[in-house]
């Protein structure tokens, strides 16, 4: 179960504002996190706390296919992103690093910045603890839940290989 405060954004939040190109030479997630969202929300990094969530409208993560974007978001402490839609490459990159994304139009429309959400990824349930409203998103298949729980594709693969050696 995930729980956190909402940071809300509009449509077409692209990878260039998630992590500006001037920081793409950085490789460490903690260093990338220091610059996450700074071109769209300069105070984001100073306000975000571990477990917080991003809620956005459509086409979140559009733009270039840089893996730095979801990595900087996850390293900044965001536990989940909920949007009406995601750019396809961003979605795949996020899952590959263990950052869960849920599509739920109703939750986006009825959630405000600062609300507290509770998310059950296994069941696809989103509860707005501020308003008391509940929403249903399509839950991930078991395989994707395992991948997210492991921390992403690399950790999932390492765990599977280690189990085979035993």
DSSP file (Angstrom, degrees, kcal/mol; ACC not computed):
  #  RESIDUE AA STRUCTURE BP1 BP2  ACC     N-H-->O    O-->H-N    N-H-->O    O-->H-N    TCO  KAPPA ALPHA  PHI   PSI    X-CA   Y-CA   Z-CA
    1    1 A X              0   0    0      0, 0.0     2,-0.3     0, 0.0   119,-0.2   0.000 360.0 360.0 360.0 132.3    0.0    0.0    0.0
    2    2 A X  E     -A  119   0A   0    117,-2.9   117,-2.7     2,-0.0     2,-0.3  -0.831 360.0-178.1-108.0 147.4    1.3    3.4   -1.0
    3    3 A X  E     +A  118   0A   0     -2,-0.3     2,-0.3   115,-0.2   115,-0.2  -0.981  18.0 124.6-148.0 132.3    0.4    6.7    0.7
    4    4 A X  E     -A  117   0A   0    113,-2.2   113,-2.8    -2,-0.3     2,-0.2  -0.993  53.0 -78.6-174.7 170.7    1.4   10.2    0.0
    5    5 A X  E     -A  116   0A   0     -2,-0.3    48,-3.1   111,-0.2     2,-0.4  -0.523  48.9-116.0 -81.5 148.1    0.6   13.8   -0.8
    6    6 A X  E     -d   53   0B   0    109,-2.2   108,-2.5   106,-0.2     2,-0.5  -0.690  20.1-168.9 -93.6 135.6   -0.3   14.8   -4.3
    7    7 A X  E     -d   54   0B   0     46,-2.2    48,-2.5    -2,-0.4     2,-0.4  -0.995  24.5-153.9-112.6 119.5    1.6   17.1   -6.6
    8    8 A X  E     +d   55   0B   0     -2,-0.5     2,-0.3    46,-0.2    48,-0.2  -0.818  18.3 172.7-109.7 136.9   -0.7   17.9   -9.6
    9    9 A X  E     -d   56   0B   0     46,-2.5    48,-0.6    -2,-0.4    51,-0.1  -0.864  22.5-124.1-132.9 165.1    0.3   18.8  -13.1
   10   10 A X        -     0   0    0     -2,-0.3    47,-0.8     1,-0.2     3,-0.4   0.246  50.3 -41.5 -89.9-147.6   -1.5   19.3  -16.4
   11   11 A X  S    S+     0   0    0      1,-0.2    -1,-0.2    46,-0.2    48,-0.2  -0.428 109.1  17.0 -85.7 155.7   -1.1   17.8  -19.9
   12   12 A X        +     0   0    0     46,-2.7     2,-0.9     1,-0.2    -1,-0.2   0.822  63.3 177.3  57.7  41.3    2.0   17.1  -21.8
   13   13 A X        -     0   0    0     -3,-0.4    48,-3.0    45,-0.4    49,-0.7  -0.669  23.6-156.3 -72.5 110.3    4.6   17.2  -19.0
   14   14 A X  B >>  -g   62   0C   0     -2,-0.9     4,-1.7    47,-0.2     3,-1.3  -0.439  27.9-108.4 -97.4 167.1    7.6   16.2  -21.0
   15   15 A X  H 3> S+     0   0    0     47,-2.6     4,-2.3     1,-0.3    48,-0.1   0.734 113.8  66.2 -64.2 -22.6   10.9   14.6  -20.1
   16   16 A X  H 34 S+     0   0    0     46,-0.3    -1,-0.3     1,-0.2     5,-0.2   0.800 108.8  37.4 -71.0 -27.7   12.7   18.0  -20.7
   17   17 A X  H <4 S+     0   0    0     -3,-1.3    22,-0.8     2,-0.1    23,-0.5   0.699 112.3  58.3 -93.5 -21.1   10.9   19.6  -17.7
   18   18 A X  H  < S-     0   0    0     -4,-1.7    19,-3.1     1,-0.3    20,-0.4   0.956 135.2  -2.8 -67.7 -49.8   11.0   16.4  -15.6
   19   19 A X  S  < S-     0   0    0     -4,-2.3    -1,-0.3    17,-0.2    -2,-0.1  -0.838  87.6-130.5-142.5 103.6   14.8   16.4  -15.9
   20   20 A X    >   -     0   0    0     15,-0.4     3,-2.3    -3,-0.3     4,-0.1  -0.140  20.6-116.1 -56.9 147.5   16.3   19.1  -18.0
   21   21 A X  G >  S+     0   0    0      1,-0.3     3,-1.9     2,-0.2     4,-0.2   0.759 108.9  73.5 -56.6 -28.2   18.8   18.1  -20.6
   22   22 A X  G 3  S+     0   0    0      1,-0.3    -1,-0.3     2,-0.1     3,-0.2   0.649  99.1  47.9 -64.6 -11.4   21.6   20.1  -18.9
   23   23 A X  G X  S+     0   0    0     -3,-2.3     3,-1.9     1,-0.1    -1,-0.3   0.316  77.7 102.4-108.2   7.0   21.6   17.4  -16.2
   24   24 A X  T <  S+     0   0    0     -3,-1.9    -1,-0.1     1,-0.3    -2,-0.1   0.631  70.2  68.5 -70.8 -11.0   21.8   14.4  -18.4
   25   25 A X  T 3  S+     0   0    0     -4,-0.2    -1,-0.3    -3,-0.2     2,-0.2   0.638  81.4  95.6 -78.7 -12.8   25.5   13.9  -17.8
   26   26 A X    <   +     0   0    0     -3,-1.9    -3,-0.0     1,-0.1    42,-0.0  -0.567  48.8 178.3 -76.6 140.9   24.6   13.0  -14.2
   27   27 A X        +     0   0    0     -2,-0.2     2,-0.4     5,-0.0    -1,-0.1   0.679  50.6  90.6-114.3 -27.5   24.4    9.3  -13.6
   28   28 A X    >>  -     0   0    0      1,-0.1     4,-2.2     2,-0.0     3,-0.6  -0.579  69.7-139.8 -77.5 127.9   23.6    9.0   -9.9
   29   29 A X  H 3> S+     0   0    0     -2,-0.4     4,-2.6     1,-0.2     5,-0.2   0.869 102.1  55.9 -53.0 -40.7   19.8    8.9   -9.1
   30   30 A X  H 3> S+     0   0    0      1,-0.2     4,-0.9     2,-0.2    -1,-0.2   0.860 108.7  47.5 -63.6 -35.2   20.3   11.1   -6.0
   31   31 A X  H <4 S+     0   0    0     -3,-0.6     3,-0.4     2,-0.2     4,-0.3   0.896 111.8  49.4 -71.8 -40.5   22.0   13.8   -8.1
   32   32 A X  H >< S+     0   0    0     -4,-2.2     3,-1.9     1,-0.2     4,-0.3   0.898 104.2  60.8 -62.1 -40.1   19.3   13.6  -10.7
   33   33 A X  H >< S+     0   0    0     -4,-2.6     3,-1.2     1,-0.3    -1,-0.2   0.812  91.5  67.1 -58.9 -31.5   16.6   13.9   -8.0
   34   34 A X  T 3< S+     0   0    0     -4,-0.9    -1,-0.3    -3,-0.4    -2,-0.2   0.699 109.7  36.6 -63.0 -18.3   18.0   17.3   -7.0
   35   35 A X  T X  S+     0   0    0     -3,-1.9     3,-1.6    -4,-0.3   -15,-0.4   0.286  83.1 138.1-117.7   7.4   16.9   18.7  -10.3
   36   36 A X  T <  S-     0   0    0     -3,-1.2     9,-0.4    -4,-0.3   -17,-0.2  -0.355  82.5 -10.1 -61.2 128.6   13.6   16.8  -10.8
   37   37 A X  T >> S+     0   0    0    -19,-3.1     4,-3.3   -20,-0.2     3,-1.5   0.533  89.4 137.4  65.0  10.9   10.8   19.0  -12.1
   38   38 A X  T <4  +     0   0    0     -3,-1.6     4,-0.2   -20,-0.4    -2,-0.1   0.773  67.0  52.6 -64.5 -25.5   12.8   22.2  -11.6
   39   39 A X  T 34 S+     0   0    0    -22,-0.8    -1,-0.3    -4,-0.3     3,-0.1   0.624 122.7  29.0 -84.8 -11.1   11.8   23.7  -15.0
   40   40 A X  T <4 S+     0   0    0     -3,-1.5    -2,-0.2   -23,-0.5     2,-0.2   0.625 139.8  17.2-113.3 -25.5    8.0   23.2  -14.3
   41   41 A X    ><  -     0   0    0     -4,-3.3     3,-2.4   -24,-0.2     4,-0.3  -0.647  64.7-172.7-150.1  82.8    8.0   23.4  -10.5
   42   42 A X  T 3  S+     0   0    0      1,-0.3     3,-0.2    -4,-0.2     4,-0.2   0.725  87.1  47.7 -56.4 -25.3   11.2   25.0   -9.0
   43   43 A X  T 3> S+     0   0    0      1,-0.2     4,-1.2     2,-0.1     3,-0.4   0.413  81.7 102.3 -95.1   2.1   10.2   24.2   -5.4
   44   44 A X  H X> S+     0   0    0     -3,-2.4     4,-2.6     1,-0.2     3,-1.0   0.916  79.8  48.2 -52.1 -53.5    9.2   20.6   -6.1
   45   45 A X  H 34 S+     0   0    0     -9,-0.4    -1,-0.2    -4,-0.3    -2,-0.1   0.830 110.6  51.2 -62.9 -33.5   12.4   19.0   -4.7
   46   46 A X  H 34 S+     0   0    0     -3,-0.4    -1,-0.3    -4,-0.2    -2,-0.2   0.705 118.6  37.5 -77.7 -17.7   12.3   21.1   -1.5
   47   47 A X  H << S+     0   0    0     -4,-1.2    -2,-0.2    -3,-1.0    -1,-0.2   0.751  90.9  99.3-102.2 -29.9    8.7   20.1   -0.8
   48   48 A X     <  -     0   0    0     -4,-2.6     2,-0.3    -5,-0.2    30,-0.1  -0.302  51.4-166.1 -67.3 142.0    8.4   16.5   -1.9
   49   49 A X    >   -     0   0    0    -44,-0.1     3,-2.4    28,-0.1   -44,-0.1  -0.909  37.9 -78.9-123.5 153.7    8.6   13.8    0.8
   50   50 A X  T 3  S+     0   0    0     -2,-0.3    28,-0.2     1,-0.3    27,-0.1  -0.258 118.6  25.2 -53.8 130.9    9.2   10.0    0.4
   51   51 A X  T 3  S+     0   0    0     26,-2.9    -1,-0.3     1,-0.3    27,-0.1   0.162  87.8 135.6 100.2 -16.7    5.9    8.4   -0.7
   52   52 A X    <   -     0   0    0     -3,-2.4    27,-2.9    25,-0.2    28,-0.7  -0.105  42.5-139.6 -60.6 165.7    4.4   11.4   -2.3
   53   53 A X  E     -de   6  80B   0    -48,-3.1   -46,-2.2    25,-0.2     2,-0.4  -0.910   6.2-135.3-131.7 154.2    2.6   11.1   -5.6
   54   54 A X  E     -de   7  81B   0     26,-1.9    28,-2.8    -2,-0.3     2,-0.4  -0.919  16.9-170.2-105.9 135.5    2.3   12.9   -8.9
   55   55 A X  E     +de   8  82B   0    -48,-2.5   -46,-2.5    -2,-0.4     2,-0.3  -0.996  16.3 165.0-122.4 131.9   -1.2   13.3  -10.5
   56   56 A X  E     -de   9  83B   0     26,-2.3    28,-0.7    -2,-0.4   -46,-0.2  -0.921  33.3-125.5-142.5 165.5   -1.3   14.6  -14.1
   57   57 A X        -     0   0    0    -47,-0.8    27,-2.7   -48,-0.6    28,-1.3   0.791  68.9 -13.3 -82.3-104.3   -3.8   14.8  -16.9
   58   58 A X  S    S+     0   0    0     26,-0.2   -46,-2.7     1,-0.2   -45,-0.4  -0.717 113.7   8.7-111.2 153.3   -2.7   13.5  -20.3
   59   59 A X  S >  S-     0   0    0     -2,-0.3     3,-1.3   -48,-0.2    27,-0.3   0.816  70.5-174.0  60.5  38.6    0.4   12.4  -22.0
   60   60 A X  B 3   +h   86   0D   0     25,-2.2    27,-2.6    -3,-0.3    -1,-0.2  -0.439  67.9  21.7 -65.1 132.9    2.7   12.5  -19.0
   61   61 A X  T 3  S+     0   0    0    -48,-3.0    29,-0.3    25,-0.2    -1,-0.2   0.664  84.5 155.7  85.7  18.2    6.3   11.8  -19.9
   62   62 A X  B <   +g   14   0C   0     -3,-1.3   -47,-2.6   -49,-0.7     2,-0.3  -0.179  36.5  52.4 -68.2 170.6    6.1   12.8  -23.5
   63   63 A X  S    S+     0   0    0    -49,-0.2    27,-0.1   -48,-0.1   -50,-0.0  -0.783  97.3  11.7 105.1-147.5    9.2   13.9  -25.4
   64   64 A X  S    S-     0   0    0     -2,-0.3   -49,-0.2     1,-0.1    26,-0.0  -0.153  70.4-118.0 -68.7 163.9   12.6   12.1  -25.6
   65   65 A X        +     0   0    0     24,-0.0    -1,-0.1     4,-0.0    -2,-0.0   0.127  56.3 151.7 -90.0  21.6   13.0    8.5  -24.4
   66   66 A X    >   -     0   0    0      1,-0.2     3,-0.9     2,-0.1     4,-0.4  -0.295  41.1-152.0 -62.2 130.8   15.5    9.4  -21.7
   67   67 A X  T 3> S+     0   0    0      1,-0.2     4,-1.7     2,-0.2     5,-0.2   0.654  87.7  80.5 -72.7 -16.1   15.4    6.9  -18.7
   68   68 A X  H 3> S+     0   0    0      1,-0.2     4,-2.7     2,-0.2    -1,-0.2   0.822  82.0  65.6 -59.1 -31.7   16.7    9.8  -16.6
   69   69 A X  H <> S+     0   0    0     -3,-0.9     4,-1.7     2,-0.2    -1,-0.2   0.970 107.8  33.4 -63.2 -59.2   13.1   11.2  -16.3
   70   70 A X  H  > S+     0   0    0     -4,-0.4     4,-2.6     1,-0.2     5,-0.2   0.862 117.8  57.4 -66.5 -30.0   11.4    8.4  -14.3
   71   71 A X  H  X S+     0   0    0     -4,-1.7     4,-2.5     1,-0.2    -2,-0.2   0.909 106.5  47.8 -64.2 -41.5   14.7    7.7  -12.5
   72   72 A X  H  X S+     0   0    0     -4,-2.7     4,-1.5     2,-0.2    -1,-0.2   0.881 112.0  50.6 -67.3 -36.7   14.8   11.3  -11.2
   73   73 A X  H  <>S+     0   0    0     -4,-1.7     5,-1.7    -5,-0.2     4,-0.5   0.938 113.2  44.5 -64.9 -47.7   11.2   11.1  -10.1
   74   74 A X  H ><5S+     0   0    0     -4,-2.6     3,-1.4     1,-0.2    -2,-0.2   0.923 113.0  50.9 -63.5 -44.0   11.6    7.9   -8.2
   75   75 A X  H 3<5S+     0   0    0     -4,-2.5    -1,-0.2     1,-0.3    -2,-0.2   0.777 101.9  62.1 -66.6 -25.5   14.9    9.1   -6.6
   76   76 A X  T 3<5S-     0   0    0     -4,-1.5    -1,-0.3    -5,-0.2    -2,-0.2   0.649 126.2 -99.9 -73.2 -14.0   13.1   12.3   -5.5
   77   77 A X  T < 5S+     0   0    0     -3,-1.4   -26,-2.9    -4,-0.5   -25,-0.2   0.397  70.5 149.0 113.0  -1.5   10.8   10.1   -3.4
   78   78 A X      < -     0   0    0     -5,-1.7    -1,-0.3   -28,-0.2   -25,-0.2  -0.487  25.6-169.7 -68.0 129.9    7.7    9.8   -5.6
   79   79 A X        +     0   0    0    -27,-2.9    21,-0.6     1,-0.3     2,-0.3   0.674  64.2   0.6 -94.9 -19.2    6.0    6.5   -5.0
   80   80 A X  E     -ef  53 100B   0    -28,-0.7   -26,-1.9    19,-0.1     2,-0.4  -0.976  54.9-143.7-166.3 148.9    3.4    6.5   -7.8
   81   81 A X  E     -ef  54 101B   0     19,-1.9    21,-2.7    -2,-0.3     2,-0.5  -0.992  14.6-168.2-121.6 131.9    2.2    8.6  -10.7
   82   82 A X  E     +ef  55 102B   0    -28,-2.8   -26,-2.3    -2,-0.4     2,-0.3  -0.978  21.7 149.5-118.8 128.6   -1.5    8.6  -11.6
   83   83 A X  E     -ef  56 103B   0     19,-2.2    21,-1.6    -2,-0.5   -26,-0.2  -0.943  56.9-113.7-149.5 168.2   -2.5   10.2  -14.9
   84   84 A X  S    S-     0   0    0    -27,-2.7     2,-0.3   -28,-0.7   -26,-0.2   0.844 101.1  -7.2 -73.2 -34.9   -5.2    9.9  -17.6
   85   85 A X        -     0   0    0    -28,-1.3   -25,-2.2   -29,-0.1     2,-0.3  -0.987  63.0-149.5-159.2 157.4   -2.5    8.8  -20.1
   86   86 A X  B     -h   60   0D   0     -2,-0.3     2,-0.2   -27,-0.3   -25,-0.2  -0.924  33.1-101.0-126.6 149.5    1.3    8.3  -20.3
   87   87 A X     >  -     0   0    0    -27,-2.6     4,-2.5    -2,-0.3     5,-0.2  -0.531  39.5-124.4 -64.6 138.5    3.7    8.5  -23.2
   88   88 A X  H  > S+     0   0    0      1,-0.2     4,-2.1     2,-0.2     5,-0.2   0.892 106.5  45.6 -59.2 -46.2    4.4    4.9  -24.1
   89   89 A X  H  > S+     0   0    0      1,-0.2     4,-2.7     2,-0.2    -1,-0.2   0.909 112.5  51.5 -68.0 -40.2    8.2    5.0  -23.8
   90   90 A X  H  > S+     0   0    0    -29,-0.3     4,-2.7     2,-0.2    -1,-0.2   0.926 108.6  52.6 -59.7 -43.7    8.0    6.8  -20.4
   91   91 A X  H  X S+     0   0    0     -4,-2.5     4,-2.3     1,-0.2    -2,-0.2   0.941 112.2  44.3 -56.7 -49.5    5.6    4.2  -19.2
   92   92 A X  H  X S+     0   0    0     -4,-2.1     4,-2.5     1,-0.2    -1,-0.2   0.912 113.4  50.2 -65.1 -43.0    7.9    1.3  -20.1
   93   93 A X  H  X S+     0   0    0     -4,-2.7     4,-1.1     2,-0.2    -1,-0.2   0.901 110.4  51.0 -62.0 -40.3   11.0    3.1  -18.7
   94   94 A X  H >X>S+     0   0    0     -4,-2.7     5,-2.9    -5,-0.2     3,-0.7   0.940 111.5  46.1 -63.5 -47.5    9.1    3.8  -15.4
   95   95 A X  H ><5S+     0   0    0     -4,-2.3     3,-1.3     1,-0.2    -1,-0.2   0.909 107.9  58.5 -61.3 -41.4    8.1    0.1  -15.0
   96   96 A X  H 3<5S+     0   0    0     -4,-2.5    57,-2.3     1,-0.3    58,-0.6   0.754 111.0  41.4 -62.7 -24.1   11.6   -1.0  -15.8
   97   97 A X  H <<5S-     0   0    0     -4,-1.1    -1,-0.3    -3,-0.7    -2,-0.2   0.390 122.4-103.6-103.0   3.3   13.0    1.0  -12.9
   98   98 A X  T <<5S+     0   0    0     -3,-1.3     2,-0.7    -4,-0.5    -3,-0.2   0.742  73.6 139.0  86.6  23.9   10.2    0.0  -10.5
   99   99 A X      < -     0   0    0     -5,-2.9    -1,-0.2    -6,-0.2     2,-0.2  -0.898  47.2-137.4-101.0 111.2    8.2    3.3  -10.5
  100  100 A X  E     -f   80   0B   0     -2,-0.7   -19,-1.9   -21,-0.6     2,-0.4  -0.440  19.6-170.7 -75.3 140.9    4.5    2.4  -10.6
  101  101 A X  E     -f   81   0B   0    -21,-0.2     2,-0.4    -2,-0.2   -19,-0.2  -0.983   1.1-167.4-126.5 138.4    2.1    4.3  -12.9
  102  102 A X  E     -f   82   0B   0    -21,-2.7   -19,-2.2    -2,-0.4     2,-0.6  -0.990  13.5-144.5-128.0 137.6   -1.7    4.0  -12.9
  103  103 A X  E     +f   83   0B   0     -2,-0.4    35,-0.6    35,-0.2   -19,-0.2  -0.889  36.5 146.3 -98.1 122.3   -4.1    5.4  -15.5
  104  104 A X     >  -     0   0    0    -21,-1.6     4,-2.0    -2,-0.6     5,-0.2  -0.669  26.0-171.9-159.2  97.2   -7.4    6.6  -13.9
  105  105 A X  H  > S+     0   0    0      1,-0.2     4,-2.6   -21,-0.2     5,-0.2   0.902  88.7  52.2 -58.2 -45.0   -9.3    9.5  -15.4
  106  106 A X  H  > S+     0   0    0      1,-0.2     4,-1.7     2,-0.2    -1,-0.2   0.904 108.7  50.1 -62.6 -42.2  -11.8    9.8  -12.6
  107  107 A X  H  4 S+     0   0    0      1,-0.2    -1,-0.2     2,-0.2    -2,-0.2   0.906 111.8  49.0 -62.4 -40.9   -9.1   10.0   -9.9
  108  108 A X  H >< S+     0   0    0     -4,-2.0     3,-1.1     1,-0.2    -2,-0.2   0.938 112.1  48.0 -63.0 -46.6   -7.2   12.7  -11.8
  109  109 A X  H 3< S+     0   0    0     -4,-2.6    -1,-0.2     1,-0.2    -2,-0.2   0.788 117.6  41.3 -65.3 -27.9  -10.4   14.7  -12.3
  110  110 A X  T 3< S+     0   0    0     -4,-1.7     2,-0.4    -5,-0.2    -1,-0.2   0.091  98.3  86.9-112.9  22.9  -11.4   14.5   -8.6
  111  111 A X    <   -     0   0    0     -3,-1.1     2,-0.3    -4,-0.1     3,-0.0  -0.973  56.5-162.0-123.5 138.0   -8.0   14.9   -7.0
  112  112 A X    >   -     0   0    0     -2,-0.4     3,-2.0     1,-0.1  -106,-0.2  -0.793  35.8 -84.5-115.1 158.1   -6.4   18.2   -6.0
  113  113 A X  T 3  S+     0   0    0     -2,-0.3  -106,-0.2     1,-0.3     3,-0.1  -0.373 117.2  27.1 -57.2 135.6   -2.9   19.2   -5.2
  114  114 A X  T 3  S+     0   0    0   -108,-2.5    -1,-0.3     1,-0.3  -107,-0.1   0.190  88.3 131.2  93.5 -16.5   -2.2   18.6   -1.6
  115  115 A X    <   -     0   0    0     -3,-2.0  -109,-2.2  -110,-0.1     2,-0.5  -0.267  58.0-123.7 -61.8 157.1   -4.7   15.8   -1.2
  116  116 A X  E     -A    5   0A   0   -111,-0.2    13,-2.1    -3,-0.1    14,-0.9  -0.931  29.2-166.9-106.6 125.8   -3.5   12.6    0.4
  117  117 A X  E     -AB   4 128A   0   -113,-2.8  -113,-2.2    -2,-0.5     2,-0.4  -0.830  14.0-158.3-111.9 150.5   -3.9    9.4   -1.6
  118  118 A X  E     -AB   3 127A   0      9,-2.6     9,-3.1    -2,-0.3     2,-0.5  -0.999  17.0-165.7-123.9 128.1   -3.7    5.8   -0.7
  119  119 A X  E     -AB   2 126A   0   -117,-2.7  -117,-2.9    -2,-0.4     2,-0.7  -0.959  17.0-165.2-124.4 128.5   -3.0    3.3   -3.5
  120  120 A X  E  >> - B   0 125A   0      5,-3.0     5,-1.6    -2,-0.5     4,-1.6  -0.915   8.4-173.1-107.3 101.6   -3.3   -0.4   -3.6
  121  121 A X  T  45S+     0   0    0     -2,-0.7    19,-0.8     1,-0.2    -1,-0.2   0.857  80.2  57.1 -65.6 -36.8   -1.4   -1.5   -6.7
  122  122 A X  T  45S+     0   0    0      1,-0.2    -1,-0.2    17,-0.1    17,-0.1   0.902 119.9  29.0 -63.7 -41.6   -2.4   -5.1   -6.5
  123  123 A X  T  45S-     0   0    0      2,-0.1    16,-0.3    -3,-0.1    -1,-0.2   0.570 104.1-124.3 -95.4 -10.2   -6.1   -4.3   -6.6
  124  124 A X  T  <5 +     0   0    0     -4,-1.6    13,-3.7     1,-0.2     2,-0.4   0.798  58.3 151.0  71.9  28.3   -5.8   -1.1   -8.6
  125  125 A X  E   < -BC 120 136A   0     -5,-1.6    -5,-3.0    11,-0.2     2,-0.5  -0.789  27.6-170.9-100.0 135.4   -7.6    0.9   -5.9
  126  126 A X  E     -BC 119 135A   0      9,-2.5     9,-3.1    -2,-0.4     2,-0.5  -0.992   3.5-170.6-123.5 124.9   -7.0    4.5   -5.3
  127  127 A X  E     -BC 118 134A   0     -9,-3.1    -9,-2.6    -2,-0.5     2,-1.0  -0.972  16.9-147.3-119.6 127.3   -8.5    6.2   -2.2
  128  128 A X  E  >  -B  117   0A   0      5,-3.1     4,-2.9    -2,-0.5     5,-0.4  -0.804  12.4-169.8 -88.7 103.4   -8.4   10.0   -1.7
  129  129 A X  T  4 S+     0   0    0    -13,-2.1    -1,-0.2    -2,-1.0   -12,-0.2   0.726  82.4  57.9 -69.1 -21.1   -8.1   10.2    2.0
  130  130 A X  T  4 S+     0   0    0    -14,-0.9    -1,-0.2     1,-0.1   -13,-0.1   0.921 122.7  20.9 -73.0 -45.9   -8.8   13.9    1.9
  131  131 A X  T  4 S-     0   0    0    -15,-0.2    -2,-0.2     2,-0.1    -1,-0.1   0.650  98.5-125.7 -98.1 -17.9  -12.2   13.7    0.2
  132  132 A X     <  +     0   0    0     -4,-2.9    -3,-0.2     1,-0.3     2,-0.1   0.425  62.2 140.0  85.2  -1.7  -13.1   10.1    1.0
  133  133 A X        -     0   0    0     -5,-0.4    -5,-3.1   -23,-0.1     2,-0.4  -0.438  38.2-152.5 -76.6 149.8  -13.6    9.2   -2.6
  134  134 A X  E     -C  127   0A   0     -7,-0.2     2,-0.3    -2,-0.1    -7,-0.2  -0.947  10.5-171.1-123.9 146.9  -12.5    5.9   -4.1
  135  135 A X  E     -C  126   0A   0     -9,-3.1    -9,-2.5    -2,-0.4     2,-0.5  -0.931  16.2-134.5-135.8 155.9  -11.4    5.1   -7.6
  136  136 A X  E     +C  125   0A   0     -2,-0.3     2,-0.3   -11,-0.2   -11,-0.2  -0.958  20.8 178.9-117.0 124.2  -10.6    2.0   -9.6
  137  137 A X        -     0   0    0    -13,-3.7     2,-0.5    -2,-0.5   -33,-0.1  -0.778  45.7 -88.8-110.8 161.9   -7.7    1.7  -12.0
  138  138 A X        -     0   0    0    -35,-0.6   -35,-0.2    -2,-0.3   -14,-0.2  -0.604  49.1-130.1 -71.4 119.9   -6.7   -1.4  -13.9
  139  139 A X        -     0   0    0     -2,-0.5   -17,-0.1   -16,-0.3     2,-0.1  -0.338  23.3-104.3 -70.5 154.9   -4.5   -3.4  -11.7
  140  140 A X        -     0   0    0    -19,-0.8    -1,-0.1     1,-0.1     2,-0.0  -0.416  37.6-102.6 -71.0 151.1   -1.2   -4.7  -13.0
  141  141 A X     >  -     0   0    0      1,-0.1     4,-2.0    -2,-0.1     3,-0.5  -0.344  41.2-100.4 -64.6 159.7   -0.8   -8.3  -13.9
  142  142 A X  H  > S+     0   0    0      1,-0.2     4,-2.4     2,-0.2     5,-0.2   0.870 121.8  56.8 -51.9 -42.9    1.1  -10.4  -11.4
  143  143 A X  H  > S+     0   0    0      1,-0.2     4,-2.2     2,-0.2    -1,-0.2   0.914 108.2  46.3 -58.1 -44.7    4.3  -10.3  -13.4
  144  144 A X  H  > S+     0   0    0     -3,-0.5     4,-2.6     1,-0.2    -1,-0.2   0.857 109.9  53.9 -70.4 -33.4    4.4   -6.5  -13.4
  145  145 A X  H  X S+     0   0    0     -4,-2.0     4,-2.8     2,-0.2    -1,-0.2   0.906 109.4  49.0 -63.2 -40.2    3.6   -6.4   -9.7
  146  146 A X  H  X S+     0   0    0     -4,-2.4     4,-2.0    -5,-0.2    -2,-0.2   0.913 111.0  50.0 -63.5 -42.3    6.5   -8.6   -9.1
  147  147 A X  H  X>S+     0   0    0     -4,-2.2     5,-2.5     2,-0.2     4,-0.7   0.929 113.5  44.8 -62.7 -46.6    8.7   -6.4  -11.2
  148  148 A X  H ><5S+     0   0    0     -4,-2.6     3,-1.2     1,-0.2    -2,-0.2   0.934 112.8  51.6 -62.2 -47.1    7.6   -3.3   -9.4
  149  149 A X  H 3<5S+     0   0    0     -4,-2.8    -1,-0.2     1,-0.3    -2,-0.2   0.839 106.5  54.4 -60.6 -33.9    8.0   -4.9   -6.0
  150  150 A X  H 3<5S-     0   0    0     -4,-2.0    -1,-0.3    -5,-0.2    -2,-0.2   0.678 122.5-105.4 -74.3 -16.6   11.5   -6.0   -6.9
  151  151 A X  T <<5S-     0   0    0     -3,-1.2    -3,-0.2    -4,-0.7     2,-0.2   0.577  75.6 -43.4 100.6  12.6   12.5   -2.4   -7.7
  152  152 A X  S  ><S-     0   0    0     -5,-2.5     4,-2.5    -6,-0.2   -55,-0.3  -0.591  81.7 -54.4 122.3 177.5   12.5   -2.8  -11.5
  153  153 A X  H  > S+     0   0    0    -57,-2.3     4,-2.6     1,-0.2     5,-0.2   0.864 126.2  51.5 -62.6 -41.6   13.6   -5.1  -14.2
  154  154 A X  H  > S+     0   0    0    -58,-0.6     4,-2.5     2,-0.2    -1,-0.2   0.951 114.4  42.4 -65.0 -48.2   17.3   -5.3  -13.3
  155  155 A X  H  > S+     0   0    0      2,-0.2     4,-2.5     1,-0.2    -2,-0.2   0.896 113.8  52.9 -65.2 -39.1   16.6   -6.3   -9.7
  156  156 A X  H  X S+     0   0    0     -4,-2.5     4,-2.2     2,-0.2    -2,-0.2   0.930 111.4  46.2 -59.3 -46.3   13.8   -8.7  -10.7
  157  157 A X  H  X S+     0   0    0     -4,-2.6     4,-2.5     2,-0.2    -2,-0.2   0.906 111.0  51.8 -65.6 -42.6   16.2  -10.4  -13.1
  158  158 A X  H  X S+     0   0    0     -4,-2.5     4,-2.4     1,-0.2    -1,-0.2   0.924 110.6  49.4 -58.8 -44.4   19.0  -10.6  -10.5
  159  159 A X  H  X S+     0   0    0     -4,-2.5     4,-2.0     2,-0.2    -2,-0.2   0.906 111.3  48.5 -62.2 -42.6   16.5  -12.2   -8.1
  160  160 A X  H  X S+     0   0    0     -4,-2.2     4,-1.5     2,-0.2    -1,-0.2   0.912 112.4  48.4 -65.0 -42.4   15.3  -14.8  -10.6
  161  161 A X  H  X S+     0   0    0     -4,-2.5     4,-1.2     1,-0.2    -2,-0.2   0.900 110.2  51.8 -65.2 -39.9   18.9  -15.7  -11.5
  162  162 A X  H  X S+     0   0    0     -4,-2.4     4,-0.7     1,-0.2     3,-0.3   0.882 107.6  52.6 -64.7 -38.4   19.8  -16.0   -7.9
  163  163 A X  H  < S+     0   0    0     -4,-2.0     3,-0.5     1,-0.2    -1,-0.2   0.836 105.6  55.1 -66.1 -32.6   16.9  -18.4   -7.3
  164  164 A X  H  < S+     0   0    0     -4,-1.5    -1,-0.2     1,-0.2    -2,-0.2   0.788 102.8  56.6 -70.7 -27.1   18.0  -20.6  -10.2
  165  165 A X  H  <        0   0    0     -4,-1.2    -1,-0.2    -3,-0.3    -2,-0.2   0.708 360.0 360.0 -77.2 -19.6   21.4  -21.0   -8.7
  166  166 A X     <        0   0    0     -4,-0.7    -1,-0.2    -3,-0.5    -2,-0.1   0.496 360.0 360.0 -76.1 360.0   20.0  -22.4   -5.4
